[in-house]
Amino acid sequence: MASTSTDTANRPKLGPSPFSVPADLPKLPEVPGTDPTRCVLDSFRISIAKTIADALEPLTIEQVYQGVDYGKKGEDFTVALPRFRLPGKVDELAKKVLDKFQPDDWIESVTHDRAFLHFKCRTTTLNRLILDQIHALTYDTESKKPEYGSNDLGEGKRVIIEYSSPNIAKSFHVGHLRSTIIGAFLANLYKACGWDVLSLNYLGDWGTQFGLIAVGFEKYGSQQALEENAIKHLLEIYVKVNADAEKDPKVREDAAAWFKRMEDGDEEALKNWRVWRELSIKKYEEEYARLNIHFDEYTGESKVGAQTMDAALKKLQEMGLIEEDNGALRVNLEKYKLGKAVVRKRDGTSIYLTRDIGGAIERYEKYKFDKMIYVVASQQDLHLAQFFKVLELMGYDWAKNLEHVNYGLVLGMSTRKGTVVFLDQIIREAASVMHDQMRKNEEKYSAIEDPEQTALEIGITGVKIQDMAAKRINNYTFNWDRMLSFEGDTGPYLQYAHVRLSSIERKNPELLPLPAPSQLNLATLVEPQAREIVFLLGTYPDVVKTALKTHEPSGIVTFAFRLSHAISSAWETVIVKGEQDREKAKARMALYLSARDVLGAALRLLSIKPLERM
């Protein structure tokens, strides 16, 4: 079992940043909400804000700072003047700024284009500070872990993230894959932003289907098959007993009676169920470990206390929110356009809405969270909305801190032969296709320590990137050829980019050991391709902050692709091997190694292991 503790292991408190802005640069004022020691582009933005505020009274630096945006292709930063609603024509306002502007070590030029001012950062300062900051926050941190891109926005706050949540006795279906991948990303993201994170797997381990399985187990069960692969065997039983129930209605009656015994705490009825639950969790833990995903706690519908649910129903009744319908109890939410929500079935057994309500109440009592996120498919939008609304009507102040992060469907997901899909089949197949690809290059293949494991990681990267590449609400069609291709925007392409960057040290041993960037002549990085990489690397801390606002992994994936494309465009011109000027070769190597470190950080945030060889 995974640990259930909420100790400080989940609270990666950031120590002081080992990077500071050099004293030889023009001094800048402090702006609340910025931290140049963790995102040095903040300093360039403050300098731009100061330039505009000095020229256009009564604007303050803080006001202007909010309006300094990243520029489009070819521009570093852009400010739209109309947003400040100042009296006078835009052209006159722009002229005031241009007349007063003095180039310095932060900003080298400003140009006026219609309603916009475009600012260009001083390239030598950009090179020096960004590469220096990446190096310091990757190798010199108090935590001894890479911290570039991290921040302390959530310091002192706790978030519970419930995700994956498969049903026991049903195989880990690909439908749960999206919740697992997106949830693991959110857990990593919140940790990177200083939150204390508790990853929760709320298993579907209760309900009438267990009555069915219990009835089926008496007829079809085998202890040996159960111990070999509990999930697979219980599923086989479930399929057979369902077929029986189609022919004979008595099977369902027996199943309902059995589940009622479980709900009433009949030890005989619960004995087998406990074994099935433990064996299933063990099997799931193996599947998650393969996906590079770990949970702090495995809980489930069965863990919600009957007293909590009864107390919640009693409270709803006392508040006059419950209406009876043929023996079933419902909460009428029609005035909120949320229909009627059933909270107890006719036979008196609980339903999963009641269990969700009870579970949320118990979690708040136990963990006093600041936020709780449910990563659940958009098909459940109504259920989650009803659930949150009922808690709000019950007067729980913390109900406003519950959030549903939803996502669309995976369409057409099956193995290449077209059979129904369980996740381990998909992953095994992806790994075997990758393994065949790798074998084609005998020389590289022989240099890999564990080719099977490497093939598995590339296959998993393909699955994950295909899932996270577009906005999560979109449905997507599972496409084998695209997913496992090294061409275009795919997972294998990102791993290839990381491997290629990792090979630079192996291929240029004469330049090692490489001093820290602060000891190198970075002014030699003059190519536009080099500058584009440096600037992109500098934006990564902001990319992380934006992802925290949107809960979209696609923002990080897009960044990883943009960076990989920029690196790919630079290989021919910004060369290391074959460069005669050693100073220049070392500066370029430092640039590529910084790119490797940041691309690696982005992949790890997406729960992907960056590879060194493939």
N, C-alpha and C positions, 0 to 999 in steps of 0.2 A: 504493500500500500504506500501511496505517496504521503509525505508528511502533511499533517493538518495544522502545523504550527504557523503562526503569523509573526515569527520573529523577524529580526532586522535583515534577514537574508534577502527579503524582497524590497528592501528600502535602500537602494544604492546611493546613499547620501554623497553628494559631490563635495570633494574637498576644494580648497582654493585652486584656481586655475594656475598651472605652471607657466602660463604665457601672460606677458603684460606688454602693453603698447610701448615701444621704445621712447625714451625721453628726448631723443634728438628730433622728433617730429613736432610740428606746430601743435601746441596744447589745445584740446577741445573741451567744451563744457560737458557735464554729465547730463544725460537725458534719461528720465525714469523709464523703466521697461526695456532698457538696452543693456547689453553686456559685451563690450568689445573684447574682453578676455576670453570669451567663448565663441563669438562671431565677429571677426574683425571687420567685416563689411559694415557693421554698425558705425564704426568710426568714420568711414567714407560718407555714409548717409548723414551723420551729424555735421560733418564739414559742409556738405551741400545745404543742409537746413540752415546752418549759420550764415552761409553766403547769401541766401535768399532773405532770411529774417533781417540781416543787417541792411539790406537794400530796400526792403518793403515794410516800413513801419505801418501798422502796429503789430505785425505778425511776430509770434514768439517762435523760438527754435523748436519747441515741442509740437506746436501746430504744424509747422512746415514738415517736420520729420515724418508725421503720419502720411504726408503726401508724396514722399520720395519712393517711387516704385522702380522695380527693375525695368530696364529699357528693352525695346524690341531688338532684333538682330543688329549687331554693330554698335548699339548704344549701351553704356553701363547702367546709368540711372536716368529716369525721366520724371519731370514734375509737370503736372497739368495746372497751369496758373488759374483757370477759371474756378477751380475747386475752393479757392480761398475767398471768393466773392468780395474782392477789393474794388473800390471805386476806380474809374479810369479804364482806358482801353488796354487790352492784353498786350498789344505791341509796345505801348508806353511802359507798362510794368516790366516787360522783358528787357527793354532798353535800360531801365534803371539797374537791373541786375547785371547786365552785360557791362555797363559803364563802371560799376563798382568792383567787378570781379578781378581778383589778382591770382594768377596761377600759383600754387604752392606744392609742397610734397604730397598733399592729399589729392587735389584735383588739378588736372593739367589743362582742361578746356571746357567751355560751355558753348552750346550753339542754340539758336532760337529757330523753331520751326512751327509756324502757325500758333496754336495755343500752348505749345510745349517748350520746355527747356530741357536739353539733353546734356548730361554731364559725363566727362570721361575721367576715370581715375588715373593717377600717376602710375604707370606700369611698373617702375622699379620698386615703388612702395608696396604695390599690390603683390608682386612676386615674393618680396622679402617677408611681408607680414603673414600672408596666407600659408606659405609653405612652412614657415617657422611655427605658426600656430598649430597646424596639423601635426607636425612632428612632436611638439611639446605635449599636445593633448592625446597623442597616441602612445608615446613612450615614457613620458616623465610624470605621469599622474600619481597622486597619493594612493589611489585605489589599485595601482599596478594594472589597470585595465584600460583599453582604448576608450576615450571619452569625447572624441571630436564629434560634434553633432548633438551631444547631450546638453540638457539645461536643467534648471531647478524650478520650473514653473509649478510643479505639483508638490513641492517640498511640504512635508507635514500632513499630506492628504492621503487617504486610502481609497482604492478603487477595487471592487470585485468584478471580475469579468467571467461570465458564464458562457462557455462555448463548447463546441463539439457535440456533447450530450447525445450519444447514440443510444439505441434501444438494446438492452441486453437480450440475448437469444435471437438477435437479428444481426446479420453480418454488418460490419462497418461499411455501410453503403456509401457510394460516392456523394450522395446528397448531403452526408455529414461532413464531407471533405471541405466544402467551402467554409462552413462554420469553423472548422478546425484551423484552416489556414489563416482566415481573417482574424479569428480570435487570438491565435498565437502572435500574429503581427501586432495586434492592439496591446497585448500584454508586454511585448518588447518595447513598443512605442511609449507606453505610459511609464515603464521603468526608466527609459532613456530621458524622460521629462521629469524625473524626480519623484514620481508617485510611489507609494507603497502598494504593490499589486498582489492580489490573491487570484490565482487562476483556478477556476472551479469547473469540474466536469459533472454536470447534473444528469445522471444516467436515467434512462427510461427503464426503471427496474421494478415497476409496480403496475398493476392494472389487470384487467380481465384476461389478457393474453397469457398471463402466468398460470391462471386457472386452466386454460387450454393446454399449456405445455405440461402441467402436472398430470392432467388426464392422459395426455399423449405419452408421457414418460413411462407410465405404468404399462403401456402397451408396446412402445417402440424403443424405450431407453436402454442404453448400454453404458455401464460404468467406465469401461475401457475407452470407448469412443469419446465419452465425456471428458476424460482426463487428457486424451490426446489433443482434442481441439473443441473446447466447450462451446464456443460460439457457433461453429459449423454444425456440431451434433444437435444442439438445441434448435437451430434453424431447420434442420432436416425433420425433426419431430414436429415443429410448428407447421411446416408445409403439409406433412402427412395428416396431422390431426385436423387441420383446417379442411382438408379434402373429406375426411370422415364427417365433419360437422355439416358440410354441404348436403350430404346424403341423410344424416340422422340428426334432427333438431335436439335430441336428448343430450348429444355431446356438449352443445353450448350451455344447456341447463346445468349439466354436471360441472362445467368449467366455472360458471357464475357462482355456483354453490361453493366450489373449492376456493375461489378468490374471496368470497364472503368470510370463509373460515380464516383465511390469511389476514383479512382486515380486522377480524375479531381477536387476533393474536393466538390462534390455535397452533401450538408448538409443532404438532405432527405435520400440519399443512405448511409450516414455514421452514422445516428442516432442509428439504432438498433445495428449496429456493435460495437459501443462504449459500449453499455449496455452489450452485449455478452462478450466483452473483460474484463470489470470490474468484472462481475460475475464469469468468468472463473478464473481470477487471485485469487479471494477470495477463490475459491474451491481448487486451487493449493496450496495456502499458508497453508491450513489445512493439505493437504497431505504431504507437506514438513515438517511441524512442527512435524507430527507423526514420520517422518524419522530422526528427530533431525538435520534438515538442514535449514539454513536461508540465504536469499539473501539480498544484500545491495540495489539492484536495479532490477526492472522488466522493461525491455525495449522490443523492438520487431522490426520486419521488418517494421511495420507501422510508427515507430518513425524516420526512416531515412529520412532526408529532401530531397524533390524533387530537390531543387537547388543544393545540394551537388552532387547528382547523375548526374544531367545535366552537371554540371561543370566538373565532372570526365570524362564523355563521350566526352565532347568538347575537353578536354585536350588530351585524347587518339586519337581523330581525328586529332588534330593539330600535334601530334607527328607521324602521319602516321601509327598508330598501328591497325586501324580499317579497316575491309573490309566488304562490303555489300554482302548479299546473300539473294536474293528474298525479300528484304525489311527488313530482320533481320540484326543486326549488330554483327560482331564477331571480337575477337582479335585472330590473328594467332600466336600460341605459338609452332608451329610444330618444330621449330629449337631447342626448349628446351625439345622436346619429350613430350609435354603436350597438343597436339592436338589443336583444335580451340575452344575458349570459347565464347559462346553467351552472349552478354551484353544487348541486347534489342530485344524483340520479334517483329514479323512482324506487330502486331497491335499497336505497339508503347508503350506497357506497359513494366514496369520494370520486371527483372527476379532476382532470389535471389542472383546471383553473383554480379549484379549491386548494390543491396541493401547491400551486405556484404562489397563491396568496399566503398560505401558511409558511412556505419556505422563505419568502421575502421578509416576513415579520421576524422569523427566527434568526435570519442572517443579520438583520439590523440589530437585534438584541445582542447577538454574539460579537459582531465585528464593528458596529458603529461606523459604517462606511460613509464616505463623502459622496460617493457615486457608485451605482451598480449598472453594469452594461450587460445586456442580453444579446448575443450574436445569433440571430435566428432568421430563417428565410422569410422573404417578403410575403409568402403565402400566409404567414401567421400574423400579418399586420393587425388584423381585427382582434385576434386573441390577446396580443400584447397590449393593444389600446384599451380593451375591456379590463384587463388585469390591472394596468396602471390606474385607470379611472376608478375602479372599485376601491383600491387602496387610498386614493385621494379622497373619495367620498367618506371613507372610514375615519378620515381626519389625521392620517399619518403625514406629518410635515415632510418626512424624507421621501415621500412618493414622487416629489418633483425631481429628485435626483436619480430616478431610474431612467435608463435610456435604452432604446431598441436600435441596435445597428443591424440593418437588414441587408439582404442581397438577393440577386436573381437566381435563376435556375441554370444548371448545367444541362445542355441538351445533347442528346445522341451520344451519351457516354457508355461505351461498351468496349470489350476487348477487340483486337483487330479482326478476330473471327466473327465478331458480332454477338457474342453471348452476353448474358446479363453480367453486371459488373460488381465485383467486390473490390475494395480498395487494394488489398494485397495483390490481386491479379494484375491490376493496372500498373502497380509499382514494379512488380516482377517483370512484366512485359516491357515496360519502359527501360528497365535496367538491361534486359537482354538485348534489346535493339541497340542501346548505347555501346554495350560490350562488343557487339559485332562491328560497329562503326570504328571503335578504338583499335580493334585487331588489324584494321587495314593499314595502319602505320606501325610496322613491326618495331622500328627503332624507338619510337616514343613509348610504345606499349611496354617494351622490356624495361623502361626506366621507371615505370609506375610500381610503387610498392605493393598495393593491393588493388589490382584492376577491377575485381568484382565490386568492391566497396565504392570505388571511384565511379564505375558505371551506374551504380545505384544512386549515388548523390546527383549525377548529371540528370538521370531520369526523374528524380524527385524535383530537381530544380525546374525541369521542363513542365512538370505538372503544376507546380506552384506559380511559376511566372505566367503560364497561360491563364491561371485562375485570377491573378491579381493585376493583370496588365490593363484591364479596362475598369471603368467605374463599377463599383460592386453591385449596384442596383440592376445593371444590365444582365440579361440572360446571355450565355455564350455557348457556342457549339464546340464540343470537344473534338479536337482535330489532331489525330495522331501524327500526320506528316509534318504539320506546322510545329507542333509541340516539340518534336525531337530533332528539328532541323538546326544546323549551325548557321544557316543564312537568315538574315532578317531579325526582327525583334523577338527573340526566343530565349528561354532559360539557358540552353547550351551555349548560345552566343555570349551571354554575360559571363558564364564560367570560363569560356575560351578567352575573353578579354582579361579576366583576372589572372588566368594561368600565364598568358603572354606577358603581363606586367611582372608577374612573379619570377619569370625566367631571366629578367634583365640582370639580376645580380649573378646568376649562374653563368651567363654568357659574357660578363665583363669583370672577371675576378681581379683584373689589374687595377680597377678603380676602387677596390675595397681595402680597408674599411672606409666607408663614406662618412665624412664628417657631418654634423648636423647642418641643416640648411643655413643657419645663422653664420656658419663659418665658410660658406661658399660664395662665389661671385655670381649671384642670381641676376645681375644686370645683363648677363650674356643671353638670357632668355628673351630674345627680341622678336621671334617669329610670331605672326598672328595666331597660328595654331597653338603655340605654347601659351599665349596670353588667354586664349579661349578656355583652355583646360584649367588654368589657374583661377580664372574668374568663376567658372562652374564649381570648382572645389570649394571656393569661398561661400557659395550659396547654400551648401548642404545643411548647415544649422537651421537656416530658414525653411528649407524643404521639410525638415523634421517638425518644426513648429506648425507649419501649415497642415501637415498630416494629422497632427493632434486635434486641430480644429475640425477637419473634415472627416476624420476616421477613414480616409481613403488610402489603401496601400498603393493604388495606381500612381500616386504622386511620387512615391519613392522609386517605383519601377521605372517611371518615365525619366526620372533623374539618372538612374543607373544606365538606361539606354543612351541618353544624351551624352553622358560622360564617356561611355564606351565608343560612341560614334566619333566624338571629338578626339579621343586617343587614336582611334583607327585612322583618322585623317592626318594625324601628326607623324605617324611612323616613318613615312618616306622623307619628310623634310627635317624633323627634329630628331636626328639620328644620334645614337650613343656609340654603337660599335662602328668603327671606321672614322669617327670624328678625331681629327689630328690634335685639336686644341683640348688638352686635358681639363682645363678649367671649365670649358664649355660642356664637355662630356659629363663631368661630375654634376654640374647644375641640371643638365637634362635628366640624368639618372635620378636626382633628387625629385624632380618634377614627376617622373613616372612612378617612383616609389610612393610619393604622396597620393597619386591617383590610385595606386593599388590599395593603400590603406583606407581611402574613403570609399572606394567601390566595395571593398571587403566589409566596411561598417554598414553600408546600405544593404548588402546581401544578408548580413547577420540580423539586421532589423527585420528582414522579411522571413526570418527563421531558416535561412539557407546557409550551408557550410561552404565558404569560399574555398576552392581547390587551388593547390600549388602546381599540380601536374595533371595532364590528362592526355 
